[in-house]
């Protein structure tokens, strides 16, 4: 039969064969890829170092996978620039729509773009608030790549200016607006229409924090300190609108997203400002709450909370807090090891969790070394299976599996702007009741790629030829073999 993820109505054939060959090939390479040497190379090195040393990988593999992921990231951010409306020479969408390339339909309305959160979305599975969050998170992901922001400085600045536009005016394309809270002085909160079309607006906490993070992340990337200050009043509104007694009513992952966002913001703003003091106090309380929930419930896990934990650990200066956070980071890794077999990540989209897993591994240590191989393998799998590549090369081009799922008819007219996008696996799309390419599908992979590349940069490439250390490392016959735990 047709492979999982084949386009509707597509006959089994070349696509199925390619899928089967890909899975078989990856399975054959997996054993070598994840083989780590657990014993130290010499008795002198058997002593536990104060700080764990980096994992060693075969140099040839490191060079190959780095080049592949860098190319993938370049293609993905090019597509994201188009979707955000910041690409040079873009004429497809109206200029006043915030991030107009939100969602591309590949189902019944194949070839149609959904652009405006206020009225283009399918309300049976989406909302103006969720649409706005997806767009803002995509902008934040784009701004995490500094070199990309510099190339699109004018477009990114334009998007931030729209976030800072007139109060009470719905941002075109974003579908949300800033309004004053009825309490306090000049505290602005982002609000969404609930329900859609009702004319009634209420505070949207996730969208509010997503807007704060986009403003701070992008303002920092642009070197615009004034924009960072604008987030101060937004934070004051968050304190009022989301007090501690309401946290328990939200999911662990949602609170993890808020925690991660606030940790990043706190590390971007001036450390000697009153804003920094206020946000540190709030973040410290949220951190304590999240750690309590994490300790009480062995089943919870969140890639956003995982990254928040490791970012907090990396900046902690007090010994007691640093040790406590180190233990939390280790527990996130341990739980991930237990979670992986329960999901079909070998054939499903995994950019989401990889956003948090890759930063965890920068802590190093035995558990991190154990996870390096599977993390790199999952990232490469997402590129091979879910990125639309070859879409601009015409009929004779070699299409990726994701491009084949999109189909030649769509690629002939939209291939140029879809190149580099990520197309989730069919099982996940079915669970979300959609057959679309959405901006957050690619944005999550941009973050995963960027963070896995940072992990690769932390690994040490070792030549496993005649100079292999101690003669005990992998022979390197299979490209991708890991040749050691720690140097």
C-alpha positions in Angstrom: 0.0 0.0 0.0 0.9 3.7 -0.1 3.3 4.9 2.6 2.1 6.7 5.6 1.9 10.4 4.6 1.2 9.7 0.9 -1.0 12.3 -0.8 -4.8 11.4 -0.9 -5.6 9.2 -3.8 -2.0 8.7 -4.8 -1.3 5.1 -6.0 1.3 3.0 -4.3 4.5 3.0 -6.3 7.7 4.9 -6.3 6.8 6.9 -3.2 6.2 3.7 -1.2 9.4 2.2 -2.4 11.4 5.3 -1.5 9.8 5.4 2.0 10.6 1.8 2.6 14.2 2.2 1.4 14.6 5.3 3.6 13.3 3.5 6.7 15.3 0.4 6.1 18.5 2.4 5.4 18.1 4.5 8.6 17.4 1.3 10.7 20.6 -0.2 9.4 22.7 2.8 10.3 21.0 3.4 13.7 23.1 0.9 15.6 26.3 2.5 14.6 24.9 6.0 15.0 24.0 5.5 18.6 27.0 3.4 19.7 28.8 5.3 22.5 31.9 4.1 24.3 31.0 4.0 28.0 34.4 3.0 29.3 37.1 5.7 29.6 40.1 5.5 27.2 42.7 5.4 29.9 42.9 5.1 33.7 44.2 8.7 33.9 41.0 9.9 32.2 38.8 7.7 34.4 38.7 10.4 37.1 35.5 12.3 37.0 36.1 15.8 35.7 34.6 18.8 37.5 32.8 19.8 34.2 31.9 17.0 31.8 33.8 17.2 28.5 32.2 17.2 25.1 31.0 14.1 23.3 33.3 12.9 20.5 31.8 12.0 17.1 33.4 10.9 13.9 34.7 14.0 12.1 33.5 12.9 8.7 29.9 12.5 10.1 30.0 15.8 11.9 31.0 17.6 8.8 28.4 15.9 6.7 25.5 16.3 9.1 26.4 19.9 9.8 26.5 20.9 6.2 23.1 19.1 5.6 21.4 20.8 8.5 22.8 24.2 7.7 21.4 23.9 4.1 18.1 22.7 5.5 18.0 25.7 7.9 18.8 28.1 5.1 15.9 26.8 3.0 13.5 26.8 6.0 14.2 30.4 6.9 13.9 31.5 3.3 10.3 30.0 3.3 9.7 31.6 6.7 10.7 35.0 5.4 8.1 34.6 2.7 5.4 33.4 5.2 6.1 36.4 7.5 5.9 38.8 4.6 9.5 40.1 5.1 11.1 38.6 1.9 12.3 41.1 -0.6 10.2 41.6 -3.7 7.2 39.7 -2.3 4.1 40.7 -4.1 1.7 37.8 -3.5 0.0 39.2 -0.3 -1.3 42.7 0.7 1.4 44.6 2.5 -0.7 45.5 5.5 -1.3 41.9 6.6 0.9 40.6 9.5 2.7 37.4 8.5 0.3 36.7 5.6 1.6 33.3 4.7 -0.1 31.6 7.7 -1.5 28.4 6.2 -1.5 26.8 2.7 -4.4 24.4 2.0 -3.6 21.0 0.5 -7.0 19.5 1.1 -10.4 20.4 -0.4 -9.3 24.0 -1.0 -5.9 23.0 -2.4 -3.8 26.0 -3.5 -5.5 28.5 -1.2 -3.7 30.6 1.4 -5.2 31.6 4.7 -3.7 34.9 5.7 -5.8 36.7 8.3 -6.4 35.4 11.9 -9.5 37.6 12.2 -11.5 35.9 9.4 -9.5 33.5 7.2 -9.1 30.6 9.7 -11.1 27.4 10.0 -12.9 28.0 13.3 -13.7 24.3 13.7 -10.0 23.7 14.5 -8.4 27.1 15.0 -9.1 30.5 16.7 -7.8 34.0 16.3 -5.8 33.7 19.5 -4.1 30.5 18.4 -3.5 31.8 14.9 -1.8 34.9 16.5 0.3 32.8 18.7 1.5 30.7 15.8 2.4 33.8 13.8 4.2 35.5 16.8 6.1 32.3 17.6 7.2 32.1 13.9 8.5 35.7 14.1 10.4 34.8 17.3 11.9 31.7 15.7 13.0 33.8 12.7 14.7 36.4 15.1 16.6 33.6 16.8 18.8 33.5 13.7 20.8 36.7 14.0 22.2 36.7 10.5 18.8 36.2 9.0 17.3 39.2 10.9 20.1 41.5 9.6 19.3 40.5 6.0 15.6 41.3 6.6 16.0 44.2 9.0 13.4 46.5 7.3 10.7 43.8 7.2 11.2 42.6 10.8 11.2 46.2 12.0 8.0 46.8 10.2 6.3 43.8 11.9 7.4 45.1 15.4 6.1 48.6 14.6 2.7 47.0 13.9 2.8 45.4 17.4 3.4 48.9 18.8 0.7 50.6 16.8 -2.4 52.3 18.1 -4.1 50.9 21.2 -7.5 49.3 20.6 -6.8 48.8 17.0 -6.8 45.1 15.8 -3.5 44.3 14.1 -4.4 43.4 10.5 -3.7 39.8 9.9 -3.0 39.1 13.6 -6.5 39.4 14.8 -5.7 40.6 18.3 -5.4 44.1 19.9 -3.8 45.8 22.9 -6.2 47.2 25.4 -5.8 48.8 28.9 -6.7 46.6 31.8 -9.5 48.0 34.0 -7.1 47.9 37.0 -3.8 49.6 37.5 -2.2 52.4 35.5 -1.5 52.2 31.8 -1.2 48.4 31.8 -1.7 47.0 28.3 -2.8 43.4 27.6 -3.2 41.6 24.3 -6.8 40.6 23.8 -8.5 38.3 21.4 -12.2 38.1 20.2 -14.0 35.4 22.2 -15.8 33.8 20.5 -14.8 34.8 17.0 -17.3 37.3 15.5 -18.8 38.2 18.8 -17.2 41.6 19.1 -16.2 40.7 22.7 -12.5 40.8 23.5 -10.8 39.2 26.5 -7.2 38.8 27.7 -5.3 36.1 25.8 -2.4 35.1 28.1 -0.5 32.9 25.6 -0.8 35.5 22.8 0.2 38.2 25.3 3.4 36.4 26.3 4.1 35.4 22.7 3.9 39.1 21.7 6.2 40.1 24.6 8.8 37.5 23.5 8.6 38.4 19.8 9.2 42.1 20.7 12.1 41.3 23.0 13.8 38.6 20.9 13.5 40.6 17.7 14.3 43.9 19.3 17.4 42.4 20.8 18.4 40.9 17.4 18.0 44.3 15.8 19.9 46.1 18.6 16.9 48.3 19.3 16.9 48.8 23.1 13.8 51.1 22.9 11.6 48.2 21.9 12.8 46.1 24.8 11.5 48.8 27.2 8.0 48.7 25.6 7.5 45.2 27.0 7.6 46.6 30.5 4.0 47.6 30.7 3.0 44.4 29.0 4.7 42.4 31.8 2.9 44.5 34.4 -0.4 43.4 32.8 0.7 39.8 32.8 1.3 39.9 36.6 -2.3 41.2 37.1 -4.0 39.0 34.5 -2.2 35.7 35.4 -1.7 35.5 39.2 -0.3 32.3 40.8 -3.8 31.0 41.9 -4.7 30.6 38.2 -1.6 28.6 37.1 -3.1 25.3 38.1 -5.9 25.8 35.6 -3.5 25.6 32.7 -1.6 22.6 31.3 2.0 21.9 32.3 3.1 22.5 28.7 1.3 25.9 28.5 2.9 27.0 31.7 6.2 25.7 30.3 5.9 27.9 27.3 5.3 30.9 29.6 8.3 29.9 31.8 10.6 29.6 28.8 9.4 32.9 27.3 10.0 34.8 30.6 13.4 33.2 31.1 14.5 34.3 27.6 13.1 37.8 28.2 14.8 38.1 31.5 18.1 37.2 29.9 17.7 39.8 27.1 16.8 42.9 29.1 19.1 45.1 31.1 20.0 43.2 34.3 20.1 46.4 36.4 16.6 47.7 35.5 13.5 47.6 37.7 11.9 45.6 34.9 14.5 42.9 35.3 13.9 42.7 39.0 10.2 42.4 38.6 10.4 39.7 35.9 13.0 37.7 37.9 10.7 37.6 40.9 7.7 36.4 38.8 9.9 33.9 36.9 11.3 32.6 40.1 7.8 31.9 41.5 6.8 30.2 38.2 10.0 28.1 38.3 9.2 26.9 41.8 5.7 26.1 40.8 6.8 24.2 37.7 9.4 22.2 39.6 6.8 21.2 42.3 4.5 19.9 39.6 7.3 18.2 37.8 8.4 16.4 41.0 4.9 15.4 41.9 3.9 14.0 38.5 6.3 11.6 36.9 4.3 11.7 33.6 4.7 15.3 32.8 7.2 16.6 30.2 7.4 19.7 28.1 10.1 20.7 25.6 9.5 24.4 26.5 9.9 23.6 30.2 13.0 21.5 29.5 14.6 24.5 27.7 13.6 26.9 30.4 15.2 24.6 33.0 18.5 24.3 31.1 18.6 28.1 30.3 18.1 28.8 34.0 20.7 26.3 35.0 23.3 27.8 32.6 22.9 31.3 34.1 22.5 30.3 37.8 25.3 31.7 40.0 24.4 30.4 43.4 25.8 26.9 44.0 22.6 25.5 45.7 20.3 26.7 42.9 22.7 25.5 40.2 22.8 22.0 41.7 19.1 21.9 42.1 18.5 23.0 38.5 21.2 20.5 37.3 19.2 17.7 38.9 16.0 19.0 37.2 17.8 19.1 33.8 19.0 15.5 34.3 15.4 14.4 35.1 14.1 16.0 31.9 16.7 13.9 30.0 15.8 10.7 31.9 12.1 11.2 31.2 12.8 11.8 27.5 14.7 8.6 27.3 11.7 6.8 28.7 9.2 8.7 26.5 10.9 8.1 23.1 10.0 4.4 22.7 6.3 5.3 23.3 6.1 7.5 20.2 6.8 6.6 16.6 9.4 9.4 16.3 11.4 7.3 13.8 8.7 8.0 11.2 6.9 11.1 12.6 7.6 14.8 12.8 9.7 15.5 15.9 10.8 19.1 15.5 8.7 20.1 18.5 10.5 18.0 21.2 13.9 18.5 19.6 13.6 22.2 20.4 14.0 21.3 24.0 16.0 18.2 23.9 19.0 19.7 22.0 19.6 22.4 24.6 19.4 19.8 27.4 22.4 18.0 25.9 24.6 21.1 26.2 24.8 20.3 29.9 26.8 17.2 28.8 27.3 14.2 31.1 26.5 10.5 30.7 22.8 11.0 29.9 23.5 13.7 27.4 26.1 11.5 25.7 23.5 8.7 25.5 21.0 11.0 23.7 23.3 12.7 21.2 23.0 9.9 18.6 19.2 9.6 18.7 18.9 13.4 18.6 21.0 13.9 15.5 19.2 10.9 13.8 15.8 12.4 14.6 16.7 15.8 13.2 18.1 14.3 10.0 15.0 12.2 9.7 12.7 15.3 9.9 14.7 16.9 7.1 14.5 13.7 4.9 10.8 13.0 5.5 9.1 16.3 6.1 10.9 19.2 4.4 9.7 20.2 0.9 12.8 20.2 -1.2 13.3 20.1 -5.0 10.1 22.0 -5.6 11.7 24.6 -7.8 13.6 22.3 -10.1 10.8 21.5 -12.6 9.4 18.1 -13.7 12.8 16.4 -13.8 13.9 17.5 -10.3 14.5 15.0 -7.6 11.7 15.7 -5.1 11.9 15.0 -1.4 9.2 12.8 0.1 7.4 15.8 1.5 7.4 17.5 -1.9 6.0 14.3 -3.5 3.2 14.4 -0.9 2.4 18.0 -1.9 2.2 16.9 -5.6 3.4 18.1 -8.9 0.2 20.0 -9.7 0.6 22.3 -6.6 4.4 22.6 -7.1 4.0 23.8 -10.6 2.2 26.9 -9.4 3.4 27.3 -5.8 6.7 25.4 -5.7 8.9 28.6 -5.4 7.3 29.7 -2.2 6.8 26.3 -0.7 10.4 25.3 -1.1 12.0 24.7 2.4 8.7 24.5 4.3 8.0 21.5 6.6 4.9 19.3 6.1 3.9 17.4 9.2 3.2 13.6 9.1 -0.2 12.4 8.2 -1.1 11.0 11.6 -0.5 14.4 13.3 -2.4 16.3 10.5 -5.3 13.9 10.9 -5.4 14.4 14.7 -5.5 18.2 14.1 -8.2 17.8 11.3 -6.2 19.6 8.7 -4.4 19.0 5.4 -2.3 22.1 5.4 1.2 23.5 5.6 1.1 26.0 8.5 3.7 28.6 9.5 4.4 27.0 12.9 5.2 23.6 11.2 8.3 25.3 9.7 9.0 27.6 12.6 9.3 24.7 15.0 11.8 23.1 12.7 13.8 26.3 12.3 14.2 26.3 16.1 15.1 22.6 16.2 17.6 22.9 13.4 19.2 26.0 15.0 19.5 24.3 18.4 20.8 21.0 17.0 23.4 22.9 15.1 24.5 24.5 18.4 24.7 21.0 19.8 26.9 19.9 16.9 29.2 22.9 17.4 29.7 21.6 21.0 30.7 18.1 19.8 34.3 17.2 19.1 35.0 15.7 15.7 37.5 12.9 15.8 39.3 11.3 12.9 38.7 7.5 13.3 41.4 6.4 10.8 44.8 5.3 11.9 44.9 7.9 14.6 41.8 6.6 16.5 42.5 7.0 20.2 43.5 3.8 21.9 42.2 1.8 18.9 39.0 1.1 20.8 36.7 3.5 19.0 34.3 2.6 16.3 36.0 1.7 13.0 33.9 4.4 11.3 32.8 2.1 8.5 29.3 3.4 8.6 29.0 7.2 8.1 27.4 8.6 11.2 29.0 6.4 13.8 29.6 8.0 17.1 33.2 7.2 18.2 33.1 8.0 21.9 31.3 9.2 24.9 33.5 12.0 26.3 37.0 12.9 25.4 
